């Protein structure tokens, strides 16, 4: 039954891609069209699609929202992680405010509600758009880093952890075969959730995360202790945002205009330092965007589906300015400003860190 006042909902994905985005889009379409009798318009390339004239968008139907979409990686709508409309980069190096064009795009599409699936930066932009014009927004959190405030889980995290865990499972036998230290560098721009969870699940000996400053001496001592007990290999997991023992942030190279700095390379630096400190041979594997791609795991499919349904119900009820959250085993919602700019790093005194220490995993600080 169509809800009075809400006829057409727009949905878009913004920020970095991850597994589970299509599952969330599917849930939005099935709930909005199949249950509420609404139209759903898919906006291409996030806010960039709204900046074009006419906006880049297409109707989304029940026919395309089948189980195949649930399994598909990436996002059928495309995504961007640059081009903040409030400070849009110009060819001459300057910036301009294009937020009025976003509002115009919403009006041209005749949208009564917008469901945005994004991370921390996206939520900040959406929250600001709500403050500067008519932007009836409901948010769905996605980030493999799982560092968005207000929610325990974000879409994409669990699949990224599964990928990193599988990498450790595959690195262990080759490490043992060649008497090596294997260093696995995983994503984690500001937080170490992937490294910590994958390291625990994958049997790592050392986990280095940005929330816990580390020193070479405890790490080298932990690896030497393994060898003294008869083990001929070690597994080390490193979040890309970890600084070197000297406190340096390692970048992969120059970033595109308007994009965030590209982290990468700290794993190799640490592998080289470990060789010098322990005398053991070390190799590094950088997972990179492998963690974002592929079919979502079961938990990401469940979380994405639950969040998509709840987001539509919030929009139909006119409860804008909310972000869907997962807390204490169930879906709910919170004010979007609780997530916009509210980071959720690993708690150095939290349960996951306590578990890692309880398993004898070295975190580099003691």
N, C-alpha and C positions, 0 to 999 in steps of 0.2 A: 504494500500500500504506500503510495507516494505521500511524503510528508508535506503539509502545507508550508509554503515559503521556501522550500529547498527542492529545486528541480534538477540542477546540474552541478555535479561535483568535478573539480579538476584534481588530477593526481600527478605528481612529478617526483623524480629522484634526483638528488643533488649530492655533491661531494664525491669521494672515492667510491667505486663500485665494490660490491661484496656479494657473497652467496646469500640468497634469501630475498633479494629485492623483488624478483618476479613473483615469488610466493606472496609477498605483501600486496603487490599490484593486483594479483589474482583475487585475493581475499576482498580487497576494496570493490572490485567489479562485481563479484558474486553477491556480496552483501548489499551493495547499493542498487544494482540492477535487479537481481533476482529476488530480493526481499522487500526493498523499499520502492521499487519501480522508478528509480532515478536514472538520469543520463550520467555517464562518466566520460570525461574528456582527458585523454593522456597528453600531457605537455612534454614535448621533446627537449632534451638537453637542459632540464631544470629551468632556472630563471632566464637563461639565455633564450629559451624558446619564447618566453613572454616578451622579450625585448624586440623580437622581430615583428614586422608589420607586413602581412598579418601574422599573428602568433603561430608558431609551429606546434600543431596539436592535431589529434585525431580522436574520433569516438572509439571507446573500448567496449566490446560486447561480450555477452556470455559465451558466444561461440569460441572466442579466442582464450577465454579464461578456463581452459581445461586442465587436466592433471599434468599435461606436458609442460605447461607454464610453471607449475609448482616445482618441477625438477630442474628447470633451466637456470643456468648461472647468468651472471651479469644482470643487465636491465634492458628490457625491450624499448624503454623510453629514452635511453641514453642519459648521460650525467656529465656534469662539469664540476671541477674543484677550483675554479678561478673565475674572475670577472665579477667581483662584489659590485652590485649595482649602485651602491652608495659611493664607491670610489673606483669606477670603471676605468681600466687603463687605456690610454690613448696612444696612437702610434708615435707621437713626439715625446713620450715618456711622462706626460702629465696624466691627471685623472679627472673624471667628471662624474656628477651625480645623475644616474639614469633611473632612479627609483620611480619617478613619475611615469616612465614608460612601462614599468612593471604593473602599476595600478591600471594604466590604460589597457594593457594586454588582458588583464583579468576582466575588465569591463567589455572588451571586444568579444571575448569568449562567452560572456554571459554567465560567469561562474557564481554560484551562490555559496560555495565552500571550496577550499583548497586543502588537500591533504598532501603534505610534503614529507618525504622520507629522506632523512639526512642526519648528519652528525652535528658536532658542536658548532662549527663555523656556520653551517646552514641554519641551525636554530637561532643563532644570533642575528643573522640577516632577516629571517622570517619574523622574529620578534620585533625588529626595528621597522619592518614594513607594516606591521600591524599598528605601530605607533604613528606612522606618517600618512596613512590613508586607509581606504576600505580594503582590507585583506583578511577575509574570514578563514583563519588558518587553524588546522589541527595537525600536530606533528607526530611522526613515527620515528623512533630513534634507530639509526643503523650506524655502526662503526665496528670494524674488526678489533679495534683497540679496546672497546668496551669501557671507555673512560668518560662517558656522558653522564652528567649529574642527574639525579632523581630516579634512575632505573638501574636495576641489578644486571639486566641483560639487554644488549642491543643486537639487532639483526646482524648476522655475519660473524660474530665473535666465535661461536662454538665451532663453526666449520673451519675457521682459520686455525683454531687450536688443534682440531683433528688433523689438519694438513701438517702442522708442525710436529705433532706427536708421531705421525707416520714417518716423517723424515728422520726422527730420532730412532725409530724402530729399524729403519733401513741403514742408518749410519753405524749403529752398534756393531753388527757383524763385520763390516769392513774395517772399523776401528780396531776390533780384536784381531782380525787377520793380519794387520800391518803394525800392530803395537803403536797406535797413534792416539793423539788427542784430537777429537773432532769438535770443532766449534761451529755451532749453528746460529746464524744471525737471523732473527725474525723481526717482523714489523712491530711497531710500538713507538709512535712519534713522541708522545708525552708520558706514556704509562707502560708498565711492564706486565699487564695482565696476560697477554699471549705467552710471553716467555715463562712466566711463573706457572701458569696452568699446564702448558705443554711440557715444561721441564719436570713437573711432578708426575704427569701422566706417562711421560716417555722415559723415566728413569735417569734423568740427568744427574751428574755429580756436582755441577756448578751451575748456578743461575745468576746472571747479572742483570739487574733492572735499574732504571734511572732513579727510582725512589730510595734506593739504598746505596750510598757511596761505597765504593769498593777499593781495595788495595791489592797489589800483586802478591804481597807476602802470604796472606791467608789462602789465596787461590793456589799458589804454587805449593804451599804446604799440604793442602788437601789432595792435590794430585800426587805428590810424593808419597803421601800416606797410603793412597790406593796401591801404588806400586810395591810398597813395603808389605802390603797384605797379599801380594801375589797377583794383582790385577794388572794387565798389560795395556789398558786403554782407559780413556776418560771421555765423557760427554759433557760439553759446555754449551749452554744456551745463553745467548746475548740479545737483548732488545736493541734495536737500531739506535735508540736515543741515549744509550749508555755512553758516558764519556770515557775517555781513556783514563788510565791510572794517574796520568798527569793533569786530568781535568779538561781535556780538549774535546769539543764536539766535532765529530767526523762527518763531513758532507760528501755526497756522491758526486757533486759537480754543480755547475751553475743552474739556477732554476729559470723557468720561463717567466716572462713578465706577468705580475699579478699572482703568481703561484707561491706556495710556501717553500722554504728551503728544502732541498732533497737530501734527506739523511741516507747514509749508507757507507759501509767500509770499515766500521768499527770492529767487526768480526775479524777481518784480516789483520788489523793492528793488534788486536788482543792475541790472535794465534801466533803472530811473530814474537810478541813479548813473552808468551808462555814457552815457546821453544827456547828462548834465551834463559828464562828463569828455571826451567826444569830439565833441559837437555833432551827432552822428548820431541819427536817429530809431530807437527801439528798441521791440520788441514782445515779449511773453512768452507762452509756451504752457506750461501745467501739465498733464502727462499724468495724474498721479494714478492712480486705480484702473484706468484703461485698461490699465496694465501688468500687472495681475493677471488680467484676464479673457481670454476667447477660447480658441480651440483651441490646444493645445500644439504647438510646433514639433517637428521630427523628433528633435533631440537630447534635448529634454526627454522625449519619448515613450520613447526608448531608455534614458535614465538611469532614469526612473521604473519602467519594466518590469524592468530589471536589478535595481534595488534591491528591488522587491517580491518577486521570486523569491528573492533572497538572504536577505531577512528571514524568509521562511517556512522556508527551510532552516536558518537559525540557530535558530529557535524549535523546530523538530522535533528538532534536535540538543541541545536544552536549553541552548543558549549564550545565556543571558539577560544583561542588562546590557551589551549590545553595540549599536552604531549602525552601520548600513550606510554605507560611504563609497565615494567614487569617487576613485581616485588612479592616476596614471600610465596612464590609458587603460583601466582595468578596475575592476570592482566588488570590494570587500573589506569589512572591518569593523574596528572599533576599540572600546575601552571607552567607554561612554557618557559617563563623566566627562571624557573628552578633548574632548567637544563641549559638555557642559553648562557654560555660562559661559565657554567659551574662544572669544573672538571672533577672526575672521580678517579684519582690515582690509586695505586696499590697502597693499602695501609701497612706500613712497616711493622705494626704491632697486630695486624689482623690475622684471621684464621688461616688464610692460605700461606702466609709467611710462617706461621707457627707450625703448620703441617710440614712445610719444606724443611725447616730446621729439625723437626722431630724425626724426619727421615734421614737426617745426616747430610742433607744437601748444603753445600757451601754457598753462601750469598755474598762472599767477598769482604765482609766487614768484621769477621771474627774467626 
